[in-house]
Every structure is written in structure tokens, then in C-alpha cells.
Amino acid sequence: MSGQKILVTGATGFLGTALVPLLIERGHRVRIVARGAAPEAEALGCEIVRGDLRDPALAARALSGIDALYHLAGRVSRDPADARLMYDLHVEGTRLLFEAALQAKVTRIVLASSSGTIGVSRTRRVATEADDYPIETVGHWPYYLSKIYEEKLALEFVKRGLPVVVLNPSLLLGPGDARLSSTQDIFRFLQQRIPAMPRGGISFVDVRDAAHAFANALTMGSVGERHLLGAVNWEFSEFFARLSRIADVPPPRLQLPSVLKIGAAHLLEKWAHARGGEPDIPASDVEMGECWFFVDASKAERVLGFRARDPFETLSETVQYVREHFLPNR
């Protein structure tokens, strides 16, 4: 199917800027929702609707005449102070948008969720789409919790006849993250701000490969189901060792018990806040580093045609981009 009129929320974000050109290349007409400037989308000829997704009138206007919707809008934050904002955007904003999509009789919705709604464990294991929500593990991390609520809400809309396909990418890496939304840990590593080696493991996927899977989801994938996207599953020790060879930066040196790392992180965070500042690494980030985020992407390979490039290419180009744009005087 080609030549559809598609609305993309979150089009100016990391994933959105990789996806929108693909949709246009495939012959689709793209409308985006943006609160501020969107020069890249304008240069591609996208129609732009300005406003806030939590405005019901804007949602109805943005969806007028639309065939399909990509809902990528979200806020990536590990700060507990952003919990209310993330709930409002991920849950209440999605509810308003999907109610409007029902009225507009949209024929396909692709929701950008997160592998963190499935693949987070305090023990080493590989998650699949059949796993339940890890609420006990992520319950005090507001980003993942709000994404779980968003995903559950979206699947409830499927029961009301809305054709939603859910994609769950792991950590997005690669060039183009202008806000350091997903590549912040690479930035910290290059600055040698990660003193202790995390105990757990990480999965990541190149944003360009994820964008191809999202583009394919317009006609492929299973309505009412989740699809995990991940290129590799590496222990953090392996991840930082490989990153060290690429960037010529030493890996974290300290090897400490989890309880000591987490306790120290909370103390340092309180100390930083008492001085009116922010810690180098939030305590929640240290807690996450003690977990495993491993996922099985075989379903996405089978039903979405997902293919992951060489992870060394992804890491190398991520390092190059972060250095050029955020560490020019290193």
C-alpha cells in the first residue's frame, strides 16, 4: 500500500527524524505535530500542525483526512520529578489522540513503546513478547511505568476496534540524537563520568534499523501485539569494553557490589541536590545498570522484516556524532 496520508507525532525526535524521510521515500504524504520549529520536516515538504497533543481540538484537527498514525511522541527522562509530565503525555495524551483516531476511522496506528515494558529483569534472562509487564522491577522508574500504562491503554483501544501495532525498541543508538535523549550514556562514557562497572546487561538497536521496522509496520506486523527490536544483548562489561576500543577511552574501573553502588549513588544524589545541583549520574541510572535489558527480536525479524546492522558500525557512528556535536573541544 502506498500514497497514504500519514500523521506522525514526535517527528522531530531521534526516531522521528529517521522515520519521516523513509515514509516520504515510499510515496506517502506526511503531516506532523510540532510545538516548535521543525526545519528538517519543512525541508522534506511535510505539512505541519502546531500545538500540544493534549489538546482534544488539536488531535481532531491533526487527524482530519489521515489514513494512518505513527505515535512516537514522548519524553525520555529518568528524573522522578518528571513523573507527572510523562504520565500526562504518555497516557492522557495518548488517550485523547486515540479517541480522536477512532472518530477519524484511522486504518492503522503504529505506537512506539519501549523494550522496558517487557525486557527488564534483576536476573540475567532474555525477554520475549510473551512476558508480562515487569512492574515490580520498574515501578519506581516513572518513564518505564508510564510507558507500560500507555501500552496497556493502547491495547485496550484495540478491543474497541482501533488497529494498533506496538513496536518495542531497545536503547536507540546511532547518529542524529540532537537532544541526547537516548545517547546520554555514550556522552557520559566519553567524559569518563561512569566510575563503576554496572552489573547488568544492555540491548540496543540502531535508530535507522528501527526506523525501517516502523516503516514496514504500516502494512506488516500483528495488530494488538508487541514487537521487540534489539540488535545485540551484551553484558555492560562487554558493552563498555567494545566502546572503549572504538573511542580510545578506558572503561569504568571500579568493581563494586550492587548494594554499595546503589547506596553511594543515592547519597551522592542527595548531596548534589542539597547544594542546588545535579549528580553526575542519577541514582535511578545506577539502579538500572544493575538490571538486564536483554530481548529476543526474532518475532520482529519474522513479521516486520527487521534486520540489524553490525553493532560496531552503530557504536562507531554514535561516538563520532556525539563527539562532533557535543564534545567539539575534547
C-alpha positions in Angstrom: 0.0 0.0 0.0 1.5 3.4 -1.0 0.5 7.0 -1.1 -1.2 7.2 2.2 -1.8 10.3 4.2 0.1 9.8 7.5 0.3 11.7 10.7 3.5 11.4 12.7 3.7 12.6 16.3 7.2 13.0 17.8 8.5 13.6 14.3 11.3 15.9 15.4 12.7 13.4 17.9 15.5 10.9 17.4 13.3 8.1 15.9 11.0 10.5 14.1 13.8 12.2 12.1 14.9 8.8 10.9 11.4 7.6 10.1 9.8 10.6 8.3 12.3 10.5 5.3 11.6 6.8 4.8 7.9 7.4 4.7 8.3 10.1 2.1 10.6 8.0 0.0 7.9 5.3 0.0 5.5 7.8 -1.6 3.4 8.8 1.5 2.3 12.3 2.3 3.3 13.2 5.9 1.7 15.6 8.3 3.5 16.2 11.7 2.5 17.7 15.0 5.1 20.1 16.4 5.2 22.6 19.2 8.2 24.4 17.9 10.4 24.7 14.9 10.7 21.7 12.6 13.1 22.8 9.8 14.0 19.2 8.7 10.3 18.3 8.3 9.7 21.6 6.5 12.6 20.9 4.1 11.1 17.5 3.3 7.7 19.1 2.4 5.8 17.9 5.5 2.5 19.5 6.5 2.9 20.9 10.0 0.2 21.2 12.6 1.3 23.2 15.6 0.1 22.7 19.1 0.0 20.3 22.1 -1.2 16.8 21.7 -3.0 17.0 25.0 -5.5 19.5 23.3 -8.5 17.5 22.1 -9.3 20.1 19.4 -5.7 19.8 18.0 -5.9 16.0 17.9 -9.1 16.1 15.9 -7.7 18.7 13.5 -4.4 16.8 13.1 -6.2 13.6 12.3 -8.6 15.1 9.8 -8.2 13.2 6.5 -5.5 10.9 7.8 -5.2 7.3 6.8 -2.6 6.1 9.3 -0.9 7.4 12.5 2.6 6.9 13.9 2.5 7.8 17.6 6.2 8.4 18.5 5.7 11.4 20.8 7.1 11.0 24.3 9.5 12.3 26.9 12.6 10.2 27.8 13.6 11.1 31.4 15.0 9.3 34.3 14.2 12.1 36.7 11.4 11.3 39.2 10.4 14.9 39.1 9.2 14.4 35.6 6.8 11.6 36.5 3.6 13.7 36.3 4.6 15.2 33.0 5.4 11.7 31.5 2.1 10.3 32.7 0.2 13.3 31.2 2.0 12.9 27.8 2.3 9.1 27.5 -1.1 8.2 29.0 -3.6 11.1 28.9 -2.1 12.5 25.7 -2.3 9.0 24.1 -5.9 8.6 25.3 -7.0 11.8 23.7 -5.2 11.1 20.4 -6.6 7.5 20.2 -10.2 8.7 20.9 -9.8 11.1 18.0 -8.3 8.4 15.9 -11.4 6.2 16.5 -13.6 9.1 15.3 -11.4 9.7 12.3 -11.5 5.9 11.4 -7.8 5.7 11.0 -6.9 2.4 9.4 -3.5 1.8 11.1 -1.7 3.0 14.2 1.9 2.2 15.0 2.8 3.0 18.6 6.4 3.5 19.7 6.6 1.8 23.1 9.8 0.6 24.8 11.5 -2.7 25.4 11.5 -1.6 29.0 7.8 -2.5 29.2 8.9 -6.1 28.7 12.6 -6.8 29.0 13.8 -5.6 32.4 15.0 -8.2 34.9 17.1 -8.3 38.1 18.5 -11.6 36.9 20.1 -12.5 33.6 17.4 -13.6 31.1 16.2 -12.8 27.6 12.7 -11.4 27.3 10.1 -12.2 24.7 6.8 -10.6 23.8 5.0 -13.3 25.8 6.4 -11.9 29.1 4.3 -9.9 31.5 4.9 -6.3 32.5 7.9 -6.1 34.9 6.0 -3.6 37.2 7.7 -4.9 40.4 11.1 -4.1 38.8 10.4 -0.8 37.1 7.6 0.5 39.5 9.8 3.4 40.8 11.1 4.4 37.4 8.5 6.8 36.1 9.5 6.6 32.4 9.0 2.8 32.1 6.0 2.8 34.3 4.2 5.5 32.2 5.1 3.6 29.0 3.6 0.4 30.5 0.4 2.3 31.2 0.5 3.8 27.7 0.9 0.4 26.1 -1.9 -1.2 28.2 -4.2 1.7 27.2 -3.3 1.2 23.5 -4.2 -2.5 23.7 -7.5 -1.6 25.3 -8.3 0.6 22.3 -7.7 -2.5 20.1 -10.6 -4.1 21.7 -12.7 -1.1 20.7 -11.7 -1.6 17.0 -8.6 0.6 16.7 -5.9 -1.2 14.6 -2.8 -0.6 16.8 0.6 -2.3 16.2 3.1 -1.8 19.1 6.8 -1.7 18.5 9.2 -2.0 21.4 12.7 -0.8 20.5 15.6 -1.3 23.0 18.0 1.6 23.5 18.2 3.6 20.3 21.8 4.5 19.3 23.3 5.8 16.1 23.9 9.3 14.7 21.3 12.1 14.9 20.3 12.2 18.5 20.3 16.0 18.7 18.8 16.1 22.2 21.0 13.3 23.8 17.7 11.6 24.6 19.0 8.1 24.1 22.7 8.5 23.7 23.3 10.3 27.0 25.2 7.3 28.5 27.6 7.4 25.5 28.2 11.1 26.3 28.9 10.3 29.9 31.2 7.5 28.9 33.2 9.7 26.6 33.5 12.2 29.5 34.7 9.4 31.8 31.7 10.1 34.2 30.9 6.4 34.8 33.2 5.4 37.6 31.9 1.9 38.4 31.1 -1.0 36.1 27.4 -1.9 36.1 26.5 -5.5 36.9 23.7 -6.0 34.4 23.4 -6.0 30.6 22.1 -3.9 27.8 20.3 -4.3 24.5 20.5 -1.6 21.8 19.3 -1.1 18.2 20.4 1.4 15.5 17.8 4.1 15.1 18.0 3.7 11.3 17.2 -0.1 11.5 14.4 0.6 14.0 13.0 3.3 11.6 12.9 0.7 8.8 10.9 -1.7 11.0 8.5 1.1 11.9 8.0 2.0 8.2 7.3 -1.7 7.5 4.8 -1.8 10.3 2.4 0.3 8.2 1.5 -2.9 6.3 3.2 -5.6 8.3 3.2 -6.8 12.0 0.4 -8.0 14.1 -2.5 -5.7 15.3 -2.9 -5.8 19.1 0.6 -7.3 19.6 4.0 -6.2 20.7 7.2 -6.5 18.6 10.7 -6.2 20.3 13.5 -4.6 18.4 17.1 -5.2 19.5 20.4 -5.8 17.7 22.5 -7.4 20.5 22.4 -8.4 24.1 25.7 -7.6 25.9 26.8 -7.5 29.5 27.7 -4.0 30.4 31.3 -5.2 30.8 31.3 -6.3 27.2 29.5 -3.1 26.0 32.0 -0.8 27.7 35.0 -2.8 26.6 33.9 -2.6 22.9 33.0 1.1 23.3 36.5 1.6 24.9 38.2 0.1 21.9 36.2 2.3 19.5 36.5 5.5 21.4 40.0 5.0 22.9 38.6 5.8 26.3 39.2 3.5 29.3 36.2 1.5 30.6 34.8 2.0 34.1 37.5 0.8 36.6 35.7 0.1 39.8 34.1 -3.2 40.5 31.7 -2.8 43.5 28.8 -4.8 45.0 25.4 -3.7 43.8 24.2 -2.6 47.2 27.3 -0.4 47.7 26.9 1.2 44.2 23.2 2.0 44.7 23.7 3.2 48.2 26.5 5.5 47.2 24.5 6.8 44.2 21.6 7.8 46.4 23.9 9.6 48.9 25.7 11.5 46.1 22.3 12.5 44.6 21.1 13.9 47.9 24.4 15.7 48.4 24.2 17.2 44.9 20.5 18.3 45.4 21.4 19.8 48.8 24.0 22.0 47.0 21.4 23.0 44.4 23.0 20.9 41.6 22.5 17.5 39.9 24.6 14.4 40.3 26.9 13.2 37.5 24.8 10.0 37.4 21.2 9.9 38.8 20.7 7.1 41.3 18.0 5.6 39.1 20.5 5.2 36.3 22.8 3.2 38.7 19.8 1.1 39.7 19.0 0.4 36.0 22.6 -0.6 35.4 22.2 -3.4 37.9 19.5 -5.0 35.8 19.4 -6.9 32.5 17.6 -5.4 29.5 18.0 -8.4 27.1 15.4 -9.0 24.5 14.6 -11.5 21.7 13.9 -9.7 18.4 13.1 -12.9 16.4 9.4 -12.0 16.1 10.2 -8.6 14.5 12.6 -10.3 12.2 10.0 -12.7 11.1 6.9 -10.5 10.8 8.4 -7.0 10.2 11.4 -7.8 8.1 13.6 -6.2 10.9 17.3 -6.5 10.2 20.1 -5.2 12.5 23.4 -3.9 11.1 26.8 -4.6 12.6 26.7 -3.2 16.2 30.2 -1.9 15.8 29.0 0.4 13.0 26.3 1.7 15.3 28.7 2.3 18.2 31.3 3.9 16.0 28.9 6.3 14.3 27.3 7.1 17.7 30.7 8.0 19.2 31.5 10.1 16.1 28.2 12.0 16.2 28.4 12.7 20.0 32.0 13.9 19.8 31.3 16.2 16.8 28.2 17.8 18.2 28.6 17.7 22.0 32.4 17.4 22.6 34.0 19.5 19.9 36.8 20.7 22.1 37.6 17.4 23.8 
